[in-house]
């Protein structure tokens, strides 16, 4: 069931999402060669607690496997849900997907960014740039009267138009009092898929996952980490977005930045 949020609830979600953005900013600054991903996880959790929120992913159990950490850190061919580890050190040329969420006053915020470690080749910079462009193309369609498919088609057009593929096994989602709410927001469109109309007061986590190669993936033995089946790189960007009468408002972009697309 799709839930419509009040202005007061959107305001709380905005603060939750601002905390996510602030933590991601700190994490991006901490990404450097030699840092292990457990250090990034500890930083994310400590900053979140200082800000009066709780990590959303730690202890999350959608099925039979509990997620053990606060942060998802996905490196190179890892698409999403990489588990932080003290034995996993970043090195020059890696790309790192940082996916993070918090709970604040009963509401969730969720966002993700992919960044390079040190200098990365132009070919890889292009993958990151296109994935971010696909995110903002999707956000621009998050307007009352449009449908979920307008978001999906926009993301797909940018990614595939640049010669990449979109991951079809994972999707964006509604967000609010639960981390994952209806509707699902796929990054592609096929006839016959659920396609609800967008309304003022809806809140969505829009999150393109774009692969350098094909869209197929595999799940590692840890039950969480999704990797590209062909071993090629993957990038992930995400924002939590409120649908308002005047258009989309990006909740997880810092207030010092423009929040309307």
C-alpha positions in Angstrom: 0.0 0.0 0.0 1.4 3.4 -1.0 1.4 5.9 1.9 1.0 9.6 1.5 3.0 11.7 3.9 1.9 15.0 5.5 4.0 18.1 5.3 5.1 17.5 8.9 6.2 14.0 8.1 8.1 15.1 5.0 9.9 17.7 7.2 11.1 14.8 9.6 12.1 12.8 6.6 14.1 15.7 5.3 16.1 15.9 8.6 16.6 12.1 8.4 17.9 12.4 4.8 20.0 15.4 5.7 21.8 13.3 8.3 22.4 10.7 5.6 23.9 13.4 3.3 26.1 14.7 6.1 27.4 11.2 6.9 28.0 10.5 3.2 29.9 13.7 2.9 32.2 12.6 5.7 32.6 9.2 4.3 33.6 10.5 0.8 36.3 12.6 2.5 37.5 9.5 4.4 37.8 7.4 1.2 41.5 7.1 0.5 44.1 4.4 -0.3 44.8 2.1 2.7 41.5 2.7 4.5 39.7 -0.5 5.4 35.9 -0.6 4.9 35.3 -1.4 8.6 36.7 2.0 9.4 34.2 3.6 7.2 31.4 1.7 8.8 32.5 2.8 12.3 32.7 6.4 11.1 29.2 6.3 9.7 27.7 4.8 12.8 29.4 7.1 15.3 28.4 10.2 13.3 24.8 9.0 13.1 24.5 8.5 16.8 26.0 11.9 17.4 23.2 13.4 15.3 20.5 11.7 17.3 19.6 9.1 14.7 20.2 5.3 14.3 21.7 3.4 11.4 18.9 1.9 9.4 20.7 -1.1 7.8 22.3 -2.7 10.9 20.2 -5.7 11.9 18.0 -5.4 8.8 16.4 -8.8 8.0 14.2 -8.9 4.9 14.6 -12.6 4.7 16.7 -15.2 6.6 20.0 -13.3 6.7 20.6 -10.3 9.0 22.7 -7.5 7.7 25.5 -7.2 10.2 26.8 -3.6 9.6 25.6 0.0 9.4 27.0 0.8 6.0 27.0 -0.9 2.6 30.4 -0.6 0.9 30.5 -2.0 -2.6 33.9 -2.0 -4.5 34.4 -2.2 -8.3 32.3 -5.1 -9.6 30.2 -5.2 -6.5 26.8 -3.7 -7.3 25.3 -3.2 -3.9 25.2 -4.6 -0.3 28.9 -5.1 0.2 29.6 -5.8 3.8 32.4 -3.8 5.5 35.4 -5.7 6.8 38.7 -4.8 8.5 40.5 -7.0 6.0 39.2 -5.1 3.0 41.5 -2.1 2.2 40.8 0.4 -0.5 43.5 1.0 -3.2 44.1 3.6 -5.9 41.9 3.1 -8.9 39.0 1.4 -7.0 35.5 2.7 -7.2 33.5 2.5 -4.0 29.7 2.6 -3.7 28.6 4.0 -0.3 25.0 3.2 0.5 23.6 4.5 3.8 20.3 5.0 5.7 19.2 6.2 9.1 16.1 6.2 11.2 15.2 9.6 12.8 12.0 10.2 14.8 10.5 7.1 13.3 11.2 7.9 9.7 13.9 6.7 7.3 16.3 8.5 5.0 18.4 6.6 2.3 21.0 7.7 -0.2 24.1 6.4 -2.0 27.1 7.7 -3.9 29.9 6.0 -5.8 33.4 7.6 -5.7 36.8 6.9 -7.0 39.8 6.1 -4.8 42.6 8.5 -5.9 42.8 9.0 -9.6 40.6 6.8 -11.8 40.7 6.6 -15.6 38.3 8.7 -17.7 36.5 5.5 -18.8 35.5 4.9 -15.2 34.7 8.5 -14.5 32.3 8.4 -17.4 30.4 5.4 -15.8 30.0 7.4 -12.5 29.0 10.5 -14.4 26.4 8.7 -16.5 24.9 6.9 -13.5 24.5 10.2 -11.6 22.9 11.8 -14.7 20.5 8.8 -14.9 19.5 9.4 -11.2 18.8 13.1 -11.9 16.9 12.3 -15.1 14.7 10.0 -13.1 14.2 12.5 -10.3 13.1 15.1 -12.8 10.1 12.8 -13.7 9.0 12.5 -10.0 6.0 14.9 -10.5 2.3 14.6 -9.6 0.4 13.1 -12.5 3.3 11.1 -13.9 3.7 7.4 -13.4 6.5 5.3 -12.0 7.3 4.3 -15.5 8.3 7.9 -16.4 11.1 7.6 -13.8 12.1 4.2 -15.0 12.2 5.1 -18.6 14.2 8.2 -17.9 16.9 6.3 -16.0 17.0 3.6 -18.6 17.3 6.0 -21.5 20.3 7.8 -20.0 22.2 4.6 -19.0 21.5 2.5 -22.1 22.0 5.5 -24.3 25.5 5.7 -23.0 26.1 2.0 -23.8 25.7 0.7 -20.3 23.1 -1.7 -18.7 20.8 -1.2 -15.8 20.4 -3.7 -13.0 17.0 -5.3 -13.2 17.2 -7.5 -10.0 17.0 -4.5 -7.7 14.8 -1.4 -7.7 14.2 1.9 -6.0 11.3 2.0 -3.6 8.9 4.1 -1.5 10.3 5.2 1.8 8.8 6.6 5.0 8.1 4.8 8.3 9.6 1.7 6.7 12.9 1.6 4.7 11.2 -0.2 1.8 7.6 0.8 1.1 5.4 0.6 -2.0 5.8 1.4 -4.9 8.8 -0.3 -6.3 10.7 2.0 -8.7 12.6 -0.1 -11.3 15.3 1.4 -13.4 13.8 0.0 -16.5 10.4 -0.5 -18.0 8.6 -3.4 -19.6 4.9 -3.6 -20.5 2.7 -5.1 -17.8 4.8 -4.0 -14.9 3.0 -2.3 -12.0 2.8 1.4 -12.9 1.0 3.6 -10.2 0.4 7.3 -10.8 2.6 9.6 -8.7 0.9 11.8 -6.1 1.8 14.8 -4.0 3.0 13.5 -0.6 4.7 10.3 -1.9 8.3 9.8 -1.0 10.6 7.6 -3.1 14.2 6.4 -3.0 15.3 6.5 -6.6 18.5 4.5 -7.1 20.0 3.6 -10.5 22.6 0.8 -10.4 24.4 0.9 -13.7 26.8 -1.8 -15.0 29.7 -1.3 -17.4 28.9 -4.7 -18.9 25.7 -6.8 -18.8 22.9 -6.5 -16.3 23.2 -10.0 -14.8 24.4 -10.5 -11.2 25.3 -13.1 -8.6 25.0 -13.1 -4.8 28.1 -14.1 -2.9 28.1 -16.7 -0.1 27.7 -14.0 2.5 24.0 -13.8 1.4 24.2 -10.0 0.7 26.9 -8.9 -1.7 25.7 -8.6 -5.3 28.4 -8.7 -8.0 28.3 -8.3 -11.7 28.2 -11.8 -13.4 30.8 -10.7 -16.0 33.1 -9.1 -13.4 32.8 -5.6 -14.9 32.3 -2.4 -12.9 29.1 -1.1 -11.4 28.1 2.3 -10.1 25.2 3.2 -7.7 23.7 6.6 -6.9 20.6 7.2 -4.8 18.5 10.1 -3.4 15.4 10.1 -1.2 12.8 12.4 -3.0 9.5 13.9 -2.0 6.8 14.5 -4.6 5.3 18.0 -4.1 2.8 20.1 -6.0 5.7 22.1 -7.4 7.8 19.1 -8.4 10.4 16.8 -6.9 12.3 17.9 -3.8 15.5 16.0 -3.1 15.5 15.3 0.7 19.0 13.8 0.8 20.8 16.7 -0.8 22.4 19.1 1.6 20.3 22.3 2.1 23.2 24.4 1.0 22.7 22.9 -2.5 19.8 23.3 -4.9 17.1 20.8 -3.9 14.8 21.2 -6.9 15.4 19.6 -10.3 
